[in-house]
Amino acid sequence: MTFFYRRPRISGAAPARPAAGRKTGAAGVAEALQALRGPFIVADLETTGLSTSSCEILEFAAVRVGEAGVLEREYTQVVRTRGPVPSFITRLTGITQAEVDRHGVPVMQAFSAFLEFVEDLPVFFHNASFDRRFLGAAADQTGLPFPNPTHCTLALARRAWPELPSHKLEILARHVGASNPTHRALADVRTTVAVALAASSRLAAG
């Protein structure tokens, strides 16, 4: 199902440009910290596998976070994939074929709504390179570009807590006292918001 409120993109705006270049190291961290002053978007995708050539986006989710770190509104949508939902993905995420058949919409509709929700705001993902690859594939498939600047909370977490043996989302959730991720996109987004804000505070404190 879809749950969100959105402000439509302005018609007649300048054509979308390719996604902004991603800086690494100190420059990338500085840009991410600036973006975290808000408003910004935290997003996540569930997919039917790891390869963009043979797998599809199964679920979109995003949260808009305001300047005070307040979760302002949410978007979530299951996608009606062309192929069946693999059984191991159902075991991992809890997303069943019945849910996809009942509530899924075509990727064009889901991706379009996602783009309207994120507007032109910076978007954070945990392990952003994975999500960017699938969003790039969706852009190629639908002709709807994803031009937003993107940032990686995994990179921020590694910089904020270098002492941790792992920076998987579930480890970070326990470290910062956030809810456990469940491999449902919206639940994982809420956890990622908490990690992003905690990393921002840690890095800002030096």
HUKAGI-V41482 format. One record per backbone hydrogen bond with DSSP energy under -1.0 kcal/mol. CO is the residue of the C=O (numbers start at 1). NH is the residue of the N-H. E is the energy in kcal/mol with one decimal. If there is no record, write none. Layout:
BEGIN
CO;NH;E + CO;NH;E
END
This chain:
BEGIN
10;13;-1.2 + 25;29;-2.2 + 26;30;-2.6 + 27;31;-2.2 + 28;32;-2.2 + 29;33;-2.7 + 30;34;-2.0 + 31;35;-2.3 + 32;36;-1.9 + 34;37;-1.4 + 35;38;-1.9 + 40;65;-3.2 + 41;124;-2.8 + 42;63;-2.4 + 44;61;-1.5 + 46;58;-3.5 + 46;59;-2.0 + 51;55;-2.0 + 56;48;-2.5 + 58;79;-2.9 + 59;46;-2.2 + 60;77;-2.3 + 61;44;-2.2 + 62;75;-2.8 + 63;42;-2.2 + 64;72;-2.8 + 65;40;-2.1 + 66;69;-2.0 + 70;66;-2.9 + 73;64;-2.6 + 75;62;-2.5 + 77;60;-2.6 + 78;105;-1.5 + 79;81;-1.3 + 86;90;-1.9 + 87;91;-2.2 + 88;92;-1.7 + 89;93;-3.1 + 90;94;-2.2 + 96;100;-2.1 + 97;101;-2.7 + 98;102;-2.0 + 99;103;-3.2 + 100;104;-1.8 + 105;80;-2.8 + 106;110;-2.3 + 107;111;-3.1 + 108;112;-2.1 + 109;113;-2.1 + 110;114;-2.2 + 111;115;-2.5 + 112;116;-2.1 + 113;117;-2.1 + 114;118;-2.4 + 115;119;-1.4 + 118;121;-2.1 + 122;41;-2.6 + 123;151;-2.3 + 124;43;-2.7 + 125;153;-2.5 + 127;130;-1.3 + 128;132;-2.9 + 129;133;-1.7 + 130;134;-1.6 + 131;135;-2.6 + 132;136;-2.6 + 133;137;-1.9 + 134;138;-2.3 + 135;139;-2.4 + 136;140;-2.2 + 137;141;-2.2 + 138;142;-2.5 + 139;143;-2.3 + 149;123;-2.5 + 151;125;-2.2 + 152;156;-1.5 + 153;157;-2.7 + 154;158;-2.3 + 155;159;-1.7 + 156;160;-2.6 + 157;161;-3.0 + 161;164;-1.6 + 168;172;-2.4 + 169;173;-2.5 + 170;174;-1.6 + 171;175;-2.0 + 172;176;-2.4 + 173;177;-1.0 + 173;178;-2.6 + 184;188;-2.4 + 185;189;-2.1 + 186;190;-2.2 + 187;191;-1.8 + 188;192;-2.4 + 189;193;-2.4 + 190;194;-1.6 + 191;195;-2.1 + 192;196;-2.9 + 193;197;-2.5 + 194;198;-2.1 + 195;199;-2.8 + 196;200;-2.3 + 197;201;-2.2 + 198;202;-2.4 + 199;203;-2.8 + 200;204;-2.5 + 201;205;-1.6
END
